[in-house]
């Protein structure tokens, strides 16, 4: 995910810079959360489980990488302090729910961190700028799966409207436009969930919102199936056409059809699991 440390830099200098950052981040964690765990700089992503915190390795001479680390430690400290890691374990097998609930939780904890430490708000804004520049926050297009469109809609909406990360405005506008086009019948319901996601009080709220989204999608799929069944029944009600279409191509087309595939899972079946 990130460029590996510049090979031209002396390994002793690299190790010294890494130790200095680890000391700094450990102190920040102690100051901001009231406790400190084990922090490492290794691998390709940032995460925490409330005990261990990992930040990605990169080029210690790259100012953008260093900006990312500053924002990432503030973000992970937000989880470290405010996330209840026991919540939602029963949904760990469902990637769509896990990702979506984490989106809501990210917005919640970054808002708390920004309110507690205004400097962290600036660090998180810098982090978003670099992430957008490097392409880790994609600009949503028609080619993205429905699951990604839904997840990114909530992520970008929350970051723009609640965290006031204005760099992401165009991403948020485009994600809203494409999701409205993909799910016109239920977009207003999804937008209502997005508006309420800025008022979460705890980690459970993120899972509740994710489950509400899943139920909206499930009901929409059921309505689509009911409409399809009604149309098929009207077409094949009586006469010779009934005999012709009882088990032929028309039955196959109307039984599931492209509409069912598009709205149920489509390309995002692995992500959705709804």
C-alpha positions in Angstrom: 0.0 0.0 0.0 2.9 2.4 0.7 6.3 2.8 -0.7 9.0 0.8 1.1 11.6 2.9 2.8 14.2 4.5 0.5 17.0 2.0 0.0 19.6 4.7 -0.4 19.0 5.9 3.2 21.4 4.4 5.8 19.7 1.6 7.7 21.0 3.1 11.0 19.3 6.4 10.2 16.1 4.7 9.3 16.1 2.7 12.5 16.7 6.0 14.5 13.8 7.8 12.8 11.5 4.8 13.3 12.4 4.7 17.1 11.8 8.4 17.4 8.4 8.1 15.8 7.4 5.1 18.0 8.4 7.0 21.1 6.4 10.0 20.0 3.3 8.0 19.1 3.4 6.0 22.3 3.5 9.3 24.3 0.6 10.6 22.2 -1.4 7.5 22.8 -0.8 7.8 26.5 -1.8 11.5 26.6 -4.8 11.2 24.4 -6.3 7.9 25.6 -5.0 7.6 29.2 -3.3 4.4 28.5 -0.8 2.9 26.0 -0.3 -0.4 24.3 2.1 -1.9 21.8 2.7 0.3 18.7 4.5 -1.0 15.7 5.4 0.4 12.2 5.2 -2.6 9.9 3.1 -4.1 7.1 0.9 -2.2 4.7 -2.1 -1.0 6.7 -3.1 0.8 9.9 -5.3 -0.9 12.5 -5.8 -1.5 16.2 -7.6 -4.0 18.4 -7.5 -1.9 21.6 -4.2 -3.6 22.7 -1.9 -3.5 19.7 -1.7 -0.7 17.2 0.0 -1.1 13.8 1.0 1.7 11.4 2.3 1.0 7.8 5.9 1.1 6.9 6.9 3.6 4.3 9.6 6.1 3.2 10.7 8.0 6.3 12.0 10.8 4.0 8.6 11.3 2.3 6.7 14.2 3.9 3.4 12.8 2.7 4.0 9.5 4.3 4.9 11.3 7.6 1.7 13.3 7.3 -0.2 10.1 6.8 1.3 8.6 10.0 0.3 11.6 12.0 -3.3 11.3 10.9 -3.3 7.5 11.2 -2.2 7.5 14.8 -4.9 10.0 15.7 -7.5 7.9 13.9 -6.3 4.6 15.6 -6.1 6.4 19.0 -9.8 7.3 18.4 -10.6 3.6 18.0 -8.3 2.8 20.9 -10.2 5.1 23.2 -13.8 5.1 22.0 -14.5 1.8 20.1 -16.0 -1.2 21.9 -14.3 -4.0 20.1 -16.6 -6.6 21.6 -19.6 -5.2 19.7 -20.6 -6.8 16.4 -18.5 -10.0 16.7 -21.5 -12.0 15.5 -21.3 -10.2 12.1 -17.6 -10.8 11.6 -18.4 -13.3 8.8 -20.4 -10.8 6.8 -18.0 -8.5 4.9 -20.7 -6.1 3.8 -22.0 -5.5 7.4 -18.5 -5.4 8.9 -17.2 -2.8 6.4 -20.3 -0.7 6.6 -20.4 -0.6 10.4 -16.7 0.3 10.4 -17.5 3.2 8.1 -20.0 4.5 10.6 -17.6 3.9 13.5 -14.8 5.7 11.6 -17.0 8.8 11.3 -18.0 8.7 15.0 -14.6 8.3 16.5 -12.9 10.9 14.2 -15.6 13.4 15.2 -14.9 12.7 18.9 -11.1 13.0 18.3 -11.5 16.2 16.4 -13.7 17.7 19.2 -11.2 16.6 21.8 -8.0 17.7 20.0 -8.3 20.4 17.3 -4.8 19.6 16.1 -6.0 16.0 15.4 -8.7 17.4 13.1 -6.0 19.1 11.0 -3.9 15.8 10.9 -7.0 13.8 9.8 -7.7 16.4 7.0 -4.1 16.0 5.8 -4.5 12.3 5.9 -7.6 12.4 3.7 -5.8 14.7 1.2 -2.9 12.2 0.8 -5.2 9.2 0.6 -7.2 10.8 -2.2 -4.1 11.8 -4.0 -2.7 8.2 -3.8 -6.1 6.8 -4.9 -7.0 4.9 -1.8 -10.3 6.8 -1.6 -11.6 6.0 -5.2 -13.7 8.4 -7.2 -16.9 6.3 -7.7 -17.8 5.3 -11.2 -20.5 3.2 -12.9 -18.0 0.3 -13.0 -17.9 0.0 -9.2 -20.0 -2.7 -7.6 -23.2 -1.8 -5.9 -21.7 -2.7 -2.5 -18.8 -0.3 -3.0 -21.2 2.4 -4.1 -23.2 2.0 -0.9 -20.2 1.9 1.4 -18.4 4.8 -0.2 -21.6 6.9 -0.3 -21.8 6.6 3.5 -18.1 7.1 4.0 -17.8 10.2 1.8 -21.1 11.7 3.0 -20.0 11.4 6.7 -16.6 12.8 6.1 -17.9 15.8 4.2 -21.0 16.7 6.2 -20.0 15.7 9.7 -16.2 15.9 9.7 -16.1 18.9 7.3 -13.3 17.3 5.3 -14.0 19.5 2.3 -11.4 17.9 0.1 -13.8 14.9 -0.3 -16.8 17.0 -1.5 -16.6 16.0 -5.1 -16.2 12.3 -4.1 -19.3 12.6 -2.0 -21.4 14.4 -4.6 -20.5 11.8 -7.3 -21.2 8.8 -4.9 -24.6 10.3 -4.1 -25.4 10.8 -7.8 -24.5 7.3 -8.8 -26.2 5.6 -5.8 -29.4 7.6 -6.6 -29.2 6.3 -10.1 -28.6 2.7 -9.0 -31.2 2.6 -6.3 -33.8 5.3 -7.1 -36.6 3.7 -5.2 -34.8 3.6 -1.8 -32.2 6.3 -2.1 -34.2 8.7 0.1 -34.2 6.0 2.8 -30.5 5.5 2.5 -29.9 9.2 2.6 -32.0 9.4 5.8 -29.6 6.8 7.4 -26.6 8.8 6.3 -28.0 12.0 7.9 -28.6 10.1 11.2 -25.1 8.6 11.2 -23.7 11.8 12.5 -25.5 11.4 15.8 -24.1 8.0 16.9 -23.4 7.6 20.6 -21.6 4.3 20.7 -20.1 1.4 18.6 -23.4 -0.5 18.6 -25.1 2.3 16.7 -22.9 1.7 13.7 -24.0 -1.9 13.5 -27.6 -0.9 14.0 -27.3 1.5 11.1 -25.6 -1.2 8.9 -28.4 -3.6 9.7 -31.0 -1.0 8.8 -29.3 -0.5 5.4 -29.3 -4.3 4.9 -33.1 -4.4 5.6 -33.7 -1.5 3.2 -31.9 -3.4 0.5 -33.7 -6.7 1.4 -37.1 -5.0 1.2 -36.2 -3.4 -2.1 -35.2 -6.8 -3.6 -38.4 -8.3 -2.3 -40.5 -5.5 -4.0 -38.6 -6.1 -7.2 -39.3 -9.8 -7.1 -43.0 -9.2 -6.3 -43.2 -6.8 -9.3 -41.5 -9.3 -11.6 -43.9 -12.1 -10.4 -46.9 -9.9 -11.1 -45.7 -9.0 -14.6 -45.0 -12.6 -15.4 -48.4 -13.7 -14.1 -50.2 -11.0 -16.3 -48.3 -12.1 -19.4 -49.0 -15.8 -19.0 -52.5 -15.8 -17.5 -54.5 -17.5 -20.2 -54.7 -18.7 -23.9 -52.2 -20.1 -26.2 -49.6 -17.8 -24.9 -49.9 -19.4 -21.5 -49.0 -22.8 -22.9 -46.1 -21.2 -24.9 -44.7 -19.4 -22.0 -45.3 -21.8 -19.2 -41.7 -23.2 -19.2 -40.0 -21.5 -22.1 -37.7 -18.6 -22.5 -40.2 -16.1 -21.1 -40.3 -17.9 -17.8 -36.6 -17.9 -17.6 -36.4 -14.2 -18.4 -39.0 -13.2 -15.9 -38.1 -15.6 -13.1 -34.9 -13.8 -12.1 -33.9 -11.6 -14.9 -31.2 -8.9 -15.1 -33.1 -6.7 -12.7 -32.9 -9.3 -10.0 -29.2 -9.8 -10.5 -28.5 -6.1 -10.5 -30.4 -5.3 -7.4 -29.7 -8.4 -5.3 -25.9 -8.7 -5.4 -24.6 -8.3 -9.0 -20.8 -7.8 -9.1 -20.8 -7.2 -5.4 -22.1 -10.6 -4.3 -18.9 -11.4 -2.3 -19.0 -8.0 -0.6 -22.8 -7.9 0.0 -23.7 -11.2 1.6 -27.1 -9.7 2.2 
